[in-house]
Amino acid sequence: MSTPNNQRELTFVEAIREALAEEMRHDEAVVLLGEDVAAAGGIFKASAGLLEEFGPQRVLDTPISEAGIAGVAVGLALTQMRPVVEIMFGDFTTQTMDQMVNQAAKAHYMSGGKLAAPLVMRTTMGAGRRSAAQHSQSLYAWFCHIPGLKVAIPSTPYDAKGLLKSAIRDNNPVIFFEDKMMYQLKGPVPTEEYTIPLGQADIKREGEDITIIATSSMVHVALKAADQLAGQGISAEVIDPRSLFPLDAETLIASAKKTSRVIVIDEAYRRYGITGELAATVAEGAFYYLDAPVRRLAALDTPVPFSPALEDLTIPNEALLVKTALELVR
Amino acid sequence: MKPIEVIMPKMEMAQDTGTVVRWLKAEGDSVQKGEPLLEVETDKVTVEVEAPGSGILSGVTAQAGAEVPVGQVIARLLAPEAAAPAETEPPVEAASGPTPAVTPVAQRMAAAHQLDLGRIAPAGRRVTKADVSAHLARQPDERKPRLRPASPLARRLAHEEGLDLAGINGSGPEGAVVAADIRAALAAAAKAETMVEKPEAAPVEGYRVIPLRSMRKVIAGRLQQSYQNAPHISLTLPVDMTEMERLMAHLAEPVRQETGKELTLTAILAQAVALALTRHPRLNSHLVGEEIREFEQVHLGIAVALEDGLVVPVIRSAQSKRLAALQIELSDLAGRARANKLALPELKGSTFTLSNLGMYGIEQFTAIINPPEVGILAVGAIMPGPKEVGGQLVMRPLLRLTLMVDHRVIDGAVGAQFLATLKGLLENPYRLIL
């Protein structure tokens, strides 16, 4: 388990901002662009203060055109820059699909290795903000499906900073998903510089009886559920893959072999989603060690409702996770 | 005509296999529907299996002694004209009777399933799709026997340990065997092994092997489980049987006349125990999980020794039965128990057990509780013994009752009160008439 070695606490958004600032100081090729990222500091204030430090040449406000932003970013990346773009809501990444899927993901391959597209697209995910069906989806599975793209999905300020720095230094396009409900979440972040490699899962809590593979916001649901389960004498291991591609299958499978029981919990839609991919990865790798079916908990397959009462029902929660775990452990 | 399949029947919920004791018909015999065809032994009982139809017995795959999963085909009954080795393809059905009017869809379905339309009775004037579907639904499922549900881990552990999944009770969903079941089976096996003396360097010659067959296995397992899980305490009380012997002497002839049976002490004890249990209902209970289930009716189990084994047939609602009725039922149950003719329901649902070894001259003994019951009464022989009466030491016929209780449920005082009540009833047996 990675444990930061000092007691300074930052919010998730502060950790993102610090990673951006450090990488911009570290490499002049790093530039920011997006809607309202400059003067306004970003809709969630992730880039607040960066215009002042790095100036309008490196922090650029764009028109409201996600397709255009992505196209410009791909062009910058192909010409030796390292653009970091912000797409306010993950729902709007639909507009960026051609640039990301057909251009950014393919540039290195189609050019016989002569080109690279080292761009990072930061965007948001997650329901619970009463933002209704077009501002609440968690669409990372789409990008995970495409060879040539990498996808990171941090759950803590510490992970967010370390992974974003690695993403910016990576020579491939990386889509970076931040849960908009976690921006004010606080956690320890050391003052000294560090990075976290993409493709390295983190065991957030060790346990013996059941493995809970959780992503992003669901890591916190899983940790609370693990506390409850501990009260009933059940020791749950909570693992956060941190990046969905590259995926640290080895750690997931080793844990499944140890506990024999696995639940995958994720805030995106269930059908054809990453819970299925992770469950299948574990089932294939640990089949002869499993003592129960691998269970998937995910968002209901429905547009996210605007009604708060209904919206909450669509997201898997602690009670459901505890109930499912008890069913498996009996 | 299609051959009729004889399958290993499932006689109780938890049954996975049955053992063929013997075939009552030989291969090639003509068998009528309902005739006894073979004897099958489960963990609890031996039953006769009736022929599911009429025909020639053929293709017997399970010989006497074979343990077979329930649902498996063990023989076929062939129509006399088709009697042939079971391996050959069943003959194509010949159309019987005039072909009725058929809808095109029904015609296609029947063809696809190679059905004889003449054998399908239409609900209306024509054979329709619904008629064919209903006919298909009635056909026995001829798919290959299903894989025993088991988790992959359980399957691997069983394989590594050389265990047969068929012999393991599944506690998982849909009866699936899970790892815990394998570990329990291994632990039980390990325990059984430590109970057996280790072979010496020079093995002792000259023995015969008695394999742990179904009933012995069940007895071993249940007693082990009970002795391990239930902390037993025993309470012994001597009962002066002077008055009881007098009463029984008077009752012997009337009972013989009314029932044709000899009056036994066990019948009187059954009556007295049932009455005492209604006054101390906590003894008449089961411990199930987090619950003590106290029963209104006394379903009294009576331990009956067999040549090799033990069964506990149950007298239902014993508290409401007269002595003559108890004696008739007891004689009947014991007789059929020894002939292996008890039906499964007669062996289930007891709420308390009575075990009498008095006929063997045992003075007193302890017994192991029959779970999930919480008590068992062990009854010795009536023996002359000293008793103080009016300052004098006199010899009296004494009966030693030993009550074994599960101390998790029954406190010593509760057991003592029950025994005191029972002693009162036996020493003043006329109270049983009240």
Chai-1 contact restraints between the chains, C-beta under 6 A:
chainA,res_idxA,chainB,res_idxB,connection_type,confidence,min_distance_angstrom,max_distance_angstrom,comment,restraint_id
A,S260,B,L153,contact,1.0,0.0,6.0,A-B,restraint_1
A,F287,B,P152,contact,1.0,0.0,6.0,A-B,restraint_2
A,Y288,B,P152,contact,1.0,0.0,6.0,A-B,restraint_3
A,Y288,B,R156,contact,1.0,0.0,6.0,A-B,restraint_4
A,Y289,B,L153,contact,1.0,0.0,6.0,A-B,restraint_5
A,L290,B,P152,contact,1.0,0.0,6.0,A-B,restraint_6
A,L290,B,L153,contact,1.0,0.0,6.0,A-B,restraint_7
A,D291,B,S151,contact,1.0,0.0,6.0,A-B,restraint_8
A,D291,B,L153,contact,1.0,0.0,6.0,A-B,restraint_9
A,D291,B,V178,contact,1.0,0.0,6.0,A-B,restraint_10
A,D291,B,A179,contact,1.0,0.0,6.0,A-B,restraint_11
